[in-house]
Amino acid sequence: MPIRLPTSLPAFSILKDEGVMVMGRRAADKQDIRPLRIALLNLMPKKIQTETQFARLIGATPLQVEFSLIRMTDHETRNTAPEHMEEFYRPFRDVEATGEKFDGLIITGAPIEHLPFEEVTYWDELTRVFEWTQTHVHSTFGVCWGGMAMIHYFHGVKKHLLPRKLFGCYRHQNLAPDSPYLRGFSDDFVMPVSRWTEMRRDEIEAAGLPVLLHSDAVGTGLVEDPDRRALYVFNHLEYDSGTLNEEYQRDLAGAQVDGAEIQLPVNYFPDDDPARRPPNRWRSQAHLLYGNWISEVYLTTPFEIERIGTASTDWRKGE
């Protein structure tokens, strides 16, 4: 089954041209099934690029998915047209007021790593989102800063600033090959990384959370939070082939102003030559991770969506 998107959303035509199965609202309404309701709380500055990246991964599953876009209520983006935000995004305040529920929620990263969590302008509302997920979302997927913010809020794990940016493609080890979220994963693989902070494995495990993916070079990559029905990935499997290059070029342009030293993304450009096109070596793992997550959501979420947050219906536990 395809992903359900508004036909006027830029991602609709982009993904259709790529061969991803997409469906407009009118066609979806004719199907006599309940689609999975997956929402994206998009905190990234380039909204259209980010929503397309996640829609591509969610849309590759064989299930019908209704994809919704959510934003922080009072935070205004400077990088996406107001018309786009008005047409496709709903403020969290409105979503919260309706009482509606979702099978899954993805909370993206945000380029605000240097700020303490509590100093982020929308922190109070974001913590309301976290609490709301416990009664209105069956499974939550926190990505990079979004995952760090969740694990900090629920478990008090600290975010540590690094002396320099972790930037490039780094090998990660599969520590939990029996996890349903890592079904089909290689023992090790490359994942794009772009961050100035880390959460340390010993502190995560001290909080009682299993680490699923880890890198000796850049630390923890994926954490499961069973009690909160959540996953936290600290890196960027959703990135397109050229996303790290876009960040590199942006950093170079900024360095002309402030004179900062800019590092080349590690293990990204062939022979470290920025003039050569970087190969994508993580696409299959990205589809596996998000496909496995969608499968787990499908297998464990209540058929009656109103029951989300009221009772467990995980068939594997006999409930």
C-alpha positions as CSV (number, residue, x, y, z in Angstrom):
1,M,0.0,0.0,0.0
2,P,1.2,3.6,-0.6
3,I,1.7,6.6,1.6
4,R,-1.2,9.0,1.8
5,L,-0.1,12.6,1.0
6,P,-1.9,15.8,-0.2
7,T,-1.3,15.9,-3.9
8,S,-0.1,19.5,-3.7
9,L,2.6,18.7,-1.2
10,P,6.0,18.9,-2.9
11,A,6.9,15.4,-1.6
12,F,4.0,13.9,-3.5
13,S,5.4,14.6,-7.0
14,I,9.0,14.0,-5.9
15,L,8.3,10.6,-4.5
16,K,6.0,9.7,-7.4
17,D,8.8,10.4,-9.8
18,E,11.1,8.2,-7.8
19,G,8.7,5.3,-8.0
20,V,7.5,5.4,-4.4
21,M,3.8,4.5,-4.2
22,V,1.9,7.6,-3.2
23,M,-1.9,8.1,-3.0
24,G,-4.1,11.2,-2.8
25,R,-6.8,11.5,-0.2
26,R,-9.7,10.7,-2.6
27,A,-8.2,7.4,-3.7
28,A,-7.2,6.5,-0.2
29,D,-10.7,7.0,1.1
30,K,-12.0,4.3,-1.3
31,Q,-9.9,1.6,0.5
32,D,-11.8,-0.3,3.2
33,I,-8.9,-0.5,5.7
34,R,-7.6,1.7,8.5
35,P,-4.4,3.4,7.5
36,L,-1.6,3.8,10.0
37,R,-1.6,7.4,11.2
38,I,2.0,8.6,11.3
39,A,2.9,12.2,12.2
40,L,6.1,14.2,11.7
41,L,7.0,16.9,14.2
42,N,9.4,18.8,12.0
43,L,11.9,20.9,13.9
44,M,14.5,21.2,11.1
45,P,14.9,24.5,9.3
46,K,14.5,23.1,5.7
47,K,11.0,21.7,6.2
48,I,10.3,20.5,2.6
49,Q,13.6,18.6,2.4
50,T,13.1,17.0,5.8
51,E,9.4,16.0,5.2
52,T,10.4,14.5,1.8
53,Q,13.2,12.5,3.3
54,F,11.0,10.9,6.0
55,A,8.0,10.5,3.7
56,R,10.3,8.6,1.3
57,L,11.2,6.1,4.0
58,I,7.7,5.7,5.5
59,G,6.2,5.4,2.0
60,A,8.4,2.4,1.1
61,T,6.5,0.1,3.4
62,P,3.7,-2.2,2.1
63,L,1.1,-0.6,4.4
64,Q,-1.2,2.4,3.8
65,V,0.1,5.3,5.9
66,E,-1.6,8.6,6.5
67,F,1.2,11.1,6.9
68,S,0.6,14.3,8.9
69,L,2.8,17.3,9.5
70,I,3.0,19.1,12.8
71,R,5.0,22.2,13.9
72,M,5.6,24.0,17.2
73,T,2.8,26.4,17.8
74,D,4.5,29.8,18.2
75,H,7.9,29.1,16.6
76,E,8.2,30.7,13.2
77,T,10.5,29.2,10.6
78,R,12.7,31.5,8.5
79,N,13.7,28.9,5.8
80,T,10.3,27.7,4.5
81,A,7.6,29.8,2.9
82,P,4.7,30.8,5.2
83,E,2.2,29.6,2.6
84,H,3.7,26.1,2.8
85,M,3.5,26.0,6.5
86,E,0.0,27.3,6.6
87,E,-1.3,24.8,4.0
88,F,0.4,21.6,5.2
89,Y,1.4,22.0,8.9
90,R,-0.8,22.0,11.9
91,P,0.4,23.7,15.2
92,F,0.7,21.2,18.0
93,R,-1.8,23.3,20.1
94,D,-4.5,22.5,17.6
95,V,-3.6,18.8,17.4
96,E,-3.6,18.6,21.2
97,A,-7.0,20.3,21.4
98,T,-8.7,17.8,19.2
99,G,-7.7,14.7,21.3
100,E,-6.8,12.8,18.2
101,K,-4.3,9.9,18.4
102,F,-1.5,8.6,16.2
103,D,0.0,5.2,15.7
104,G,3.5,6.7,15.3
105,L,5.2,10.1,15.7
106,I,8.7,11.1,14.4
107,I,10.3,14.0,16.2
108,T,13.2,15.4,14.1
109,G,16.5,17.0,15.1
110,A,17.0,20.7,15.3
111,P,20.2,22.9,14.9
112,I,20.2,24.1,18.5
113,E,22.6,21.7,20.0
114,H,24.7,24.3,21.8
115,L,21.7,25.5,23.9
116,P,20.8,23.8,27.1
117,F,17.5,22.0,26.6
118,E,15.7,24.3,29.0
119,E,16.8,27.4,27.1
120,V,15.2,26.4,23.9
121,T,12.3,28.8,23.2
122,Y,9.8,26.1,22.6
123,W,11.0,23.7,25.3
124,D,7.9,24.0,27.5
125,E,5.6,23.1,24.6
126,L,8.0,20.3,23.5
127,T,7.8,18.7,26.9
128,R,4.0,18.8,26.5
129,V,4.5,16.9,23.3
130,F,6.6,14.3,25.2
131,E,3.9,13.9,27.8
132,W,1.2,13.8,25.1
133,T,2.9,10.9,23.4
134,Q,2.3,8.7,26.4
135,T,-1.5,8.9,26.0
136,H,-2.0,9.8,22.3
137,V,0.8,8.1,20.4
138,H,1.5,4.3,20.2
139,S,5.2,4.6,19.3
140,T,7.6,7.6,19.1
141,F,10.8,7.9,17.1
142,G,13.1,10.7,18.3
143,V,15.8,11.7,15.7
144,C,19.2,13.3,16.6
145,W,18.4,16.3,18.9
146,G,14.8,15.2,19.1
147,G,15.9,11.8,20.5
148,M,18.4,13.5,22.9
149,A,15.7,15.8,24.1
150,M,13.3,12.9,24.8
151,I,15.9,10.8,26.6
152,H,17.0,13.8,28.7
153,Y,13.4,14.7,29.6
154,F,12.2,11.1,30.5
155,H,15.5,9.8,32.0
156,G,17.7,12.7,32.9
157,V,20.5,11.6,30.7
158,K,22.9,14.5,30.0
159,K,23.9,15.9,26.6
160,H,27.7,16.5,26.4
161,L,29.2,19.2,24.1
162,L,32.1,18.0,22.0
163,P,35.3,19.9,21.2
164,R,34.6,19.6,17.5
165,K,31.7,18.5,15.2
166,L,31.2,14.8,14.5
167,F,30.7,15.1,10.7
168,G,30.8,12.4,8.1
169,C,30.0,8.7,7.6
170,Y,31.0,6.4,10.4
171,R,30.8,2.7,10.9
172,H,28.3,1.4,13.6
173,Q,28.1,-2.0,15.2
174,N,24.8,-3.9,15.5
175,L,24.7,-4.8,19.2
176,A,21.2,-6.4,19.1
177,P,20.7,-8.5,15.9
178,D,17.7,-10.1,17.6
179,S,15.9,-6.8,18.0
180,P,12.8,-6.5,15.7
181,Y,14.0,-3.0,14.8
182,L,17.3,-4.4,13.4
183,R,15.8,-7.2,11.4
184,G,17.9,-7.7,8.3
185,F,20.7,-5.4,9.4
186,S,24.3,-6.1,8.8
187,D,26.7,-6.6,11.7
188,D,28.2,-3.2,10.9
189,F,27.4,-0.5,8.5
190,V,27.9,3.2,7.7
191,M,25.6,5.9,9.1
192,P,25.8,9.7,8.4
193,V,26.6,11.8,11.5
194,S,26.3,15.5,11.9
195,R,26.3,16.8,15.5
196,W,28.2,18.8,18.1
197,T,27.0,16.8,21.1
198,E,26.8,13.2,22.4
199,M,25.0,11.1,24.9
200,R,27.3,8.6,26.5
201,R,26.7,4.8,26.4
202,D,27.5,4.2,30.1
203,E,25.0,6.9,31.2
204,I,22.3,5.6,28.8
205,E,22.7,2.1,30.1
206,A,22.8,3.3,33.7
207,A,19.3,4.7,33.0
208,G,18.2,1.1,32.1
209,L,18.0,1.7,28.4
210,P,19.4,-0.9,25.9
211,V,21.8,0.5,23.3
212,L,21.1,-1.2,19.9
213,L,23.7,0.5,17.6
214,H,27.1,1.9,18.7
215,S,30.3,3.3,17.1
216,D,33.7,3.3,18.6
217,A,34.4,6.5,16.8
218,V,31.2,8.5,17.5
219,G,29.4,6.7,20.3
220,T,25.9,5.5,20.6
221,G,23.7,5.5,17.5
222,L,20.3,3.9,18.5
223,V,18.6,3.4,21.8
224,E,15.3,1.6,22.6
225,D,13.0,2.9,25.4
226,P,10.5,0.0,25.8
227,D,8.6,1.6,28.7
228,R,8.0,4.7,26.7
229,R,7.4,2.8,23.5
230,A,10.1,4.9,21.8
231,L,13.3,4.7,19.8
232,Y,16.1,7.3,19.8
233,V,18.5,7.5,16.9
234,F,21.3,10.1,17.3
235,N,22.4,10.2,13.7
236,H,20.8,10.7,10.2
237,L,19.9,7.6,8.2
238,E,17.2,9.7,6.6
239,Y,19.7,12.0,4.8
240,D,19.9,12.1,1.1
241,S,23.2,11.4,-0.7
242,G,24.1,15.1,-0.9
243,T,22.8,16.3,2.5
244,L,26.2,16.2,4.2
245,N,27.7,18.1,1.2
246,E,25.0,20.8,1.5
247,E,26.0,21.2,5.2
248,Y,29.7,21.3,4.2
249,Q,29.1,24.0,1.6
250,R,26.9,26.0,4.1
251,D,29.7,25.8,6.7
252,L,32.3,26.9,4.2
253,A,30.2,29.9,3.3
254,G,29.8,30.8,7.0
255,A,33.6,30.4,7.5
256,Q,34.2,33.2,5.0
257,V,32.3,35.5,7.5
258,D,33.6,34.3,10.9
259,G,36.9,32.7,9.9
260,A,36.1,29.3,11.5
261,E,38.1,26.3,10.5
262,I,35.8,23.9,8.6
263,Q,36.5,20.1,8.5
264,L,35.8,17.9,5.5
265,P,33.1,15.3,6.3
266,V,34.9,12.0,7.2
267,N,34.7,9.0,4.9
268,Y,32.1,10.8,2.6
269,F,33.7,12.1,-0.6
270,P,35.6,9.6,-2.7
271,D,39.3,10.1,-2.0
272,D,38.2,13.1,0.2
273,D,37.7,15.1,-3.0
274,P,34.7,17.5,-2.6
275,A,34.5,17.8,-6.4
276,R,33.4,14.1,-6.7
277,R,29.9,12.9,-6.1
278,P,29.5,11.1,-2.7
279,P,28.0,7.6,-2.9
280,N,25.1,6.6,-0.7
281,R,26.1,3.7,1.5
282,W,23.3,3.8,4.0
283,R,20.1,3.9,2.0
284,S,19.3,0.2,2.5
285,Q,19.8,0.4,6.3
286,A,17.6,3.5,6.4
287,H,14.7,1.7,4.7
288,L,15.3,-1.3,7.0
289,L,15.1,0.7,10.2
290,Y,12.1,2.7,9.3
291,G,10.4,-0.2,7.7
292,N,11.0,-2.4,10.7
293,W,9.6,0.4,13.0
294,I,6.5,0.7,10.8
295,S,6.0,-3.1,11.0
296,E,6.3,-3.1,14.8
297,V,3.8,-0.3,15.0
298,Y,1.4,-2.2,12.7
299,L,1.8,-5.4,14.7
300,T,1.3,-3.8,18.1
301,T,-1.0,-0.8,17.7
302,P,-4.7,-1.2,18.6
303,F,-7.0,-1.6,15.6
304,E,-9.4,0.8,17.3
305,I,-7.2,3.9,17.3
306,E,-9.1,5.3,20.3
307,R,-7.6,2.6,22.5
308,I,-4.1,4.0,22.0
309,G,-2.8,5.1,25.4
310,T,-5.4,3.0,27.3
311,A,-4.2,-0.6,27.0
312,S,-1.5,-2.8,25.6
313,T,-2.5,-4.9,22.6
314,D,0.9,-6.4,21.9
315,W,0.1,-9.9,20.5
316,R,3.6,-11.1,21.3
317,K,2.9,-10.7,25.1
318,G,-0.5,-12.3,24.9
319,E,-2.2,-9.0,25.7
